[in-house]
């Protein structure tokens, strides 16, 4: 996503109505994106320009075509060990359940080991500067791993963040090796820079704060969540619409149902505008982080720490496909941590409370809330599975989860699917990968969003 286009979209979407007060904060968040990403990766990028990093693949890399989709695949045996001895003919790739020709194939070795060391390039910010001619002039070797910890402060709750901060600061102190470089980023603009200094990383983590830009504060009438608005506006779900109307008649004490319907339609449009903008900027941020990580030498891992967010629209699916394509081309592994741990679908005190004259959440609102909680984690699972990463969820052992996420898979197979014979229908295409051997567990990209045909100019 281009920053200039994003600024225009932010202004046109949020500059009127109830969202006008949020415009300045949104503009600040988007305009900060380019600066913080540049400063986060500038030292390592400078070092990489001085000496080109060798390829990470065992075989020649795929020459990525515009009309092709890359499908990363991780294969493990019954003991969970990565399998790296398979060949192209061992794989089968299905697009919408139809067997397809694998047009390209390569193997990437992503985990740093004695047989796959990172290049010995000095990291500019870590060079020890002495006077000219000094016999003690030395330079630290380049990091073998580059890890970016990305905090989703736009969606995480205060209790979730407090717990995550305690776990993350402890984990960084005891798990990062001297050869590792890391950066702590947040969606709202915090940036530690790429560094080996654990204290700097820990200080930045403790500065993360929850942001309220895209959150509902208090209770509205009608109260339409982004999930319910999507059902009403994009899925044409009449039950969701009638539930919202019933709730509005009750909360506003209306005699006329037509007025409640008008209020619901208006609230639905507002929820869609805000929710779409949230997802657009969030996924755009992730994509830019992946793009900038692609210039780094050595192992590259992005760890997304989030409670998840809804990504069901065609635009969101397209954005996710773009992230997965870029990560595959750049050899970036995305792993994700569900900060909710073993979460409950029951409402917490803040969601049950009253505000603005509203009573507690109705039965239908509670049902849509529960449904959205399970759907919110899909984006994290897709990004992890589609890049060879790990999705850690449904566990309260967040510290153990973070430790697992810092380790990249030893071997990733890259399958190329040509789109020359795929119908450009503007729909989501589910993918399925199989291997012609028993006892293996596969992790692969779930699918992609096929581009719609270009409209002919009249």
Secondary structure, 3 states (H helix, E strand, C coil): CCHHHHHHHHHHHHCCHHHHHHHHHHHHHHHHHHHHHHHHHHHHHHHHHHCCCCCCECCCCCCCCCCEEEEEEEEECCCCCECCCCCHHHEEEEECCEEECEEEEEEECCCCECCECCCCCCCHHHCCCCCCCCCCCCCCCCCCEEEEEEECCCCCCHHHHHHHHHHHHHHHHHHCCCCEEEEEEECCCCECCCECCHHHHHHHHHHCCCCCCCCCCCCCCCCCCHHHHHHHHCCCCHHHHHHHHHHHHHHCCCCCHHHHHHHHHHHHHHHHHHHHHHHHHHHHHHHHHHHHHCCCCCEEEEEEEECCCCCCCHHHHHHHHHHHHHHHHHCEEEEEEECCCCCCCCCCHHHHCCECCECCCCHHHHHHHHHHHHHHCHHHHHHHHCCCCCEECCCCCHHHHHHHHCCCCCCEEEEEEECCCCCCECCEEEEEEEECCCCCEEEECCEEECCECCCCCC
